[in-house]
Amino acid sequence: MLLTSCDNLLDKVFPSKKDKRDKTLAFFGDSLTNGTGGTRPFGEWVGNTLTGRPLYHDAINGQISSSIATRQGGLPLTVSVAGRKFDGLEPVAVTKLNNQFLSTFLNGNIYTRTGTLAGVKCTIKRTFVQGLGDQYSVQPLAASEAELKPDIEIPDDSVFELEDAAKMRTATQILWYGRNDITESKPERDILEAIKSSVAYIAEPRRFLVLGILLAIPENKGTARYAKITAFNDELALLYRDSYVSMAPPTQAEMEAIGYTPTAEDLANIEAGNFPAGMRPANKSDQIHLNDFGYKIVANRVAAKIKDLDY
């Protein structure tokens, strides 16, 4: 009884601190983060395990790591506009952009982001025009022209500060970069630079995970691409240690955890160092992505890391 009373007294004198950290899980990446090949964005599978955590998802199919890192905020976005000033509340054409961070060769979708340019809150928009390609514009978000100071100059190569990127600095970030760089034979140093810049942009104390590069179906043991990707993943693992999430093929325990029974073909794929055919899309022309089973495997690894690291 005395011990219990003392315990209660200590709880009152030294109350446990409430965890005031940002609970958001922010996912940045490409089509893998979008969950292409499956039925939902990858982050939602993580959210199934870590219930109650707000999810933020920013992914564009087909993008290389530098564009992802620009959307994330790690690589600054700079723009120049026609006339070097705003035109009231009208859109102004972007004449120069250091990174086409909303572009992808896979579609002509309109993509927008909000942010601040020359002290003015704006929208930046990507549109695709047949015969001209990607066109970017910026447009003030003021309710009326009266709210805008006249003749605000926009010097060439002005920084466009992305609003969502700044908001997500305090979130736990899950960074899945580099698959398209590898496919396009871009240098691995570009991927590493993008990841490093993104990690540096996260507010301290930094909470983040770096996911390895997923092997495509033909990239099995014995191929040059297998050696290249696994060597790069080993470099990421050494650099980020506990914050690194492996893309090794699933273990028996991991498959049992999601109720998956491997076939003989699956086991042969795993022996070859790759994710099994049964965890790939039904569309056999897609040699890169996963299906829901595959994404669940990766999501469980991410969720376990978040728990282990107390993120």
N, C-alpha and C positions, 0 to 999 in steps of 0.2 A: 504493500500500500504506500509506503514511504517513497519507494522508487517511482511508482506511478505518479504520485503527487509531484515529485521533483521533475519528472519528465514534462508534466503539464506546465509547471512553472517555467521551465526553460523554454518551452514553446512560446510562452507569452512574452518572455523577456527577449528572446532571440527568434522572432517569427521567421519562417522560411521565406526567402525572397521569391516573389512571383516572377515567372519567366516572362519578361516583357519583349523578348526578341520577336522580330518579324517572323510569322509562321508560314509565309508564302513560299511555295516551291516554284521556282521559275525555270522553265525549260527552254533552252536556246539551241537551235540546230537547223537541220534540213529536212528532207523527206522522212528520214528515220524518226526524228522527233515528231513529225506529223503523223507517224504511224502508218505510212503508206504500206499497203499489203495486208493490213489488218482492218479492224472495224472502227477504230477510234484513235485519237492522238495518244502517243506513248505515255505522256504524263498522267493520263487518266488511269492507266493501270497502276502506276505508283500511288495515285490518290486512293485507289481501292484499298490499299494496305494501310496507308497513313491517313485515315479518315479525319476530317476536321481541319485539314490543312488547305488553305486557299491555293489554287493552281493558276499559274500564269504560263502561257504558251506562246512562243514567238518562233515560227519556223516557216521557211519558204523552200519548196522543193527545188533541187538542182543547184543550190548555192554552194560556193566554196567558202572556206573558213574565214577569209578576210571580210566577206560580206556579212556573215553571221556575227563576227566580232564587232562590226560597225553597228548592226542593229542592237547588239547587247550593250554597246557603249564603250567597249575597251579600245576600239580604234576610232578616233574622232572623225566626224563627218564634216567636210567643208564644201561650201557651194559658192558659185558666182551666179548672178542673175542679170538678165537683160536690163540695161539702163542703170544698173547698180543702185536701184532704189525700188521701193514699193510703188504700186500704181493704185492708190486707194485700197479698196477691198477686193480688187480684181486679182486673178492669178497672174503670177509673173513667171516667165520661162526661165528655167535653170539652164545656163549656158555652159557650166562646168561643174563637175561633181567628182570628188576624189575617189568615190566608190559607188558604183551603181547598186546600192545596198538593198533595193527592193526589186531588182531585176532577176529574171531567170529565163533561160532559153526554152523552158518547158511550157510556158504559157504567156498569154498577153493580158493577164488579169490586172485590174486596177488595185494597187496597194497604196495605202496612205499611213503616215505616222504624224503625230503632233510633236511640237517642240518649240524652241525659241531661236529666232534669228535676228540679230542686231537688236536685241531687247524686246522683240515683238513676238507674241505667241502666234504660231503659224501651223498650217498643215503642209506637208510635203507629199506630193502625189507622183506615182509612177503610172503612166499609161503607155500602151503600145499602139503605134500608128503604122499600118501596113505601108511598106515602102520607105518609111523613115526610121523604124525601130523604136526603141524606148525614148520617151519624152518625160522629163521631170518638170514640175512647177511648184511654186510655193504661193500660199495664199494666207493673208492675215485672218485671224479668228475674231477680230474685234466685232462688236455688235453694230457699230456704225463708224463711218469715216471720221466723225467728230472725236472718237476715242483714239484715233491715230494721230501722232504728231506728224505734221507735214514734212515731206522731203527727208525722210529718214534714210540715211545713206547705208548701203550694204556693200562694204568693201569686198573686193574679189577675195575668194578663198576664206570667206567668213565661216566660223564654226556654227553649225546647226546642232543645238543641244536637244537631243531626243528625250522627250518627257518620260516615256515608260522606262527607258534604260536607266534614267536617274532614279526613278521610283523603286526599281528592282535591285538597286545596289545593296539593300539591307536584307534581301531575300536569300534563302538557300538556293544556289544556282546549280543546275544540272546542264553541263556543257557537252554536247555530242557533235564534234566538229571533224571534218577531214575526209569523209568518205568520197565526196565529189572531187576533192583535190587529187586523191589517189586515182580515181577513175580518169581524170583529165591529165594525169602525169605531171601535176604541179609539184614543186619541191616540198619535201617534208618540213623544211625550215619555215615555210610560209604557214603551215598548220601550227607549228610550235609557237611562232610569233603571235599568231592570232589567239591561241589559248592563253599564253602568258599575259598578253595585254588584257584579256577578259578577266583573268583571275586578279590582276592588279587593280582593276576598276571596281571590284567588289569591296564594299565597305568593311572595315575591320570591326570585330574579329571575323575574318572571312569564313564563310560556310559554303563549300562548293564541292562538286564531284566532276571529275573529268572522265568521260567514257572513252574506251579504246575504239579503234576503227574496226568495224565489222567486216569480216572477210566475205567477199562475193562467192557465189557457188563454185566457180572454177578455181578459186584461189586456195587450193589444197596443199598439203605438205609436198615438198619437192618442186613446187613452182617458184619462179623468181618473185612473183607478186606476194606469195605467202611469206617468203623470207623477208621481203621488204616491209610488209605490214607488221608482222610479228616483231621485227627488230624495232620498229618505231613504237609499237605498243609497249615493248619492254622499256624503252626510253621514257615514255610517259609514266609507267609504273614506278620507275626509279625516281623520277622527278617529283611525282605527286603522292607516292606511297599510299597511305590509308585513304586518300581522297581519289584514288584511281579505281575505276570499275572495269574489270576484265571483260573482254569479248571472247574468251575461251569457250569452246563448245560446252553444252550443259552436262552436268554430272548426273548420275543415276538418281541421287537424292533430290536434285533440283527438278528433275522430270517427275518424280513421284509426288513432289510438293504441289504440282499443278495438275496432277492426274493424267499424265501423259505416258503412254506405253510405246517405246520405240520399236520400229520395225527393223528387220535385218538391214535394209538400206540405210536407215537412220544410224544404226550402229557403225556401219561402214563409213558414213560421212563423219561421224564423231571421231573415229579412228584416224581419219584423214585430217583431223584438226579443225573441222568446220561445223557450223550449225547444221542439224540434220534436215533432210528434204521435207519431212513432215512439219517443220517449223518455218517453212518458206511459203510464199504465196502460191495459190493454185495456178496462177498465170505463169507458165514455165518460161516465158520470155523475160520475166523479172528475175534477174540473177543476184540482186543486191538486198532486197528488203526481207522482212520477216512477216509471218502471220501472227495471229493473236497468241498462239502458244509461244512463239519466239519472243515476242514483246513481253509476255508475262515473265519469262525467265530473266530478261534484263531488268525488268521492273522490280522483281523480287531482290535482285542484287543491289539495286539502287536503294530500295527501301531498307534493306538490312544495313547498308552503310550509313544511311541517315540516322538510324537508331543507334548503331554502334558508336558513331561520332557525336551523338547527342546534338544533332542539328535540328 
